[in-house]
Amino acid sequence: MTGTATRYLYLARHGEAESEDGPLTANGRRQAVLLGRRLRDRPLSLLHHGPLPRAAQTAALIAEQLDGVAPQVSDAAGDYVPHLPERAELPADSADFLLRFLDGVTPEEGEAGRLLAGRALDLFTGPVAGDEDRHQLVVTHSFLVGWLVRHALGAPAWRWLGLHPANAALTVIRYPPGRPPAVLLHNDTRHLPDELRWTGFPPELRL
């Protein structure tokens, strides 16, 4: 009977981009290349990315640094709101702030995001069938990184909010058979020089 093996899920937010729908900046291209070099010695066998240009370009630049790993586009790795919370789910002291942040999300967008978020859990989490461990990279966006980290930690569904991965930062989650997931790394930017860390963030978040 086929057993199960450990999945190592590598999550990376895209590099710095010119706009939400635009290509990477020069800094973003450098970030992607440096992340690819960081991952050269990892036994990656799969690379998925979201459909938007900033994720696709980041994945392509990373793949150039790897050996024989071809990028594959996945809507589940895209940029969407994974869970649209009700006020009752949220802490009373921050509910107003969080709801204002989500105010522009329509019910239709919320439902589409919910379905994609469920698909992401099916595709990218949990142990894998077979006897060989799997190492896979997903190049995505801030919201999905937060969603998958909060899922690994068993946190409430709304808690994807408030997590702020940097451009080209690396998060790694381990899914072993018969044990809970483990977040091995979160928001690691050691492969980036100081001037490429926390691009796009205000000074108080540039740690």
Residue, then its C-alpha position, 0 to 999 in steps of 0.5 A: m500500500t502506498g504510504t505518505a511522505t513529508r511535504y516541504l512547502y516553500l512560499a515566496r511573495h513576488g519581487e517588488a513591482e511597478s504596480e499591481d498589474g505591472p512588471l517587476t522593478a529593477n529591484g524586484r528582478r534582483q530580489a527574484v534572482l537572489l532568491g533563486r540562488r538561495l534555493r539552488d541547493r534545495p531539492l525542488s521538484l515543483l514551482h507554481h506561481g500566480p497568474l499576475p505578471r509580478a508573480a509570473q516574472t518572479a517565478a521565471l527568474i527564480a527558475e533560471q537559477l534552478d536545475g530543471v524546474a519549470p514554472q507552472v501557473s495556478d489560479a490558486a496561487g493568485d492574488y485574492v482575499p482568502h477569507l472575508p470575515e464577519r465582525a463577530e469573528l474579529p477582536a473587538d479592539s481591531a474590528d473597525f480597522l480590519l473591516r475598513f481594510l476589506d471594505g472594497v471587497t465585493p461579496e462576489e470577490g469574497e466568494a471567489g477568494r474562498l473557493l480559491a483558498g480552499r483549492a490552495l489548501d488542497l493543492f499545496t498543504g498536507p503530506v503527499a502520497g508516496d514514499e518520497d518527500r516533496h519540495q515545492l515552491v509557490v510564488t504568490h502574494s501577501f494574502l496567500v502566504g498569510w492564509l497558509v501560515r495561519h492554517a499551518l498554525g491552526a489559527p482562526a480563519w481571519r488571522w491571515l490578516g496582519l501578516h506582512p511578508a516582504n518582497a521575495a521573502l521566504t517562508v517554509i512549512r513542513y507537513p509530516p505524516g501523522r504530525p502537525p505542520a511546522v513553520l520552519l521559516h517565516n518572512d526570511t530575507r537573509h538572501l537579500p542585501d539591506e537595500l532590497r529588504w522590506t521594499g514598499f513598506p513604511p519605515e516602522l515595518r523595515l526590521 
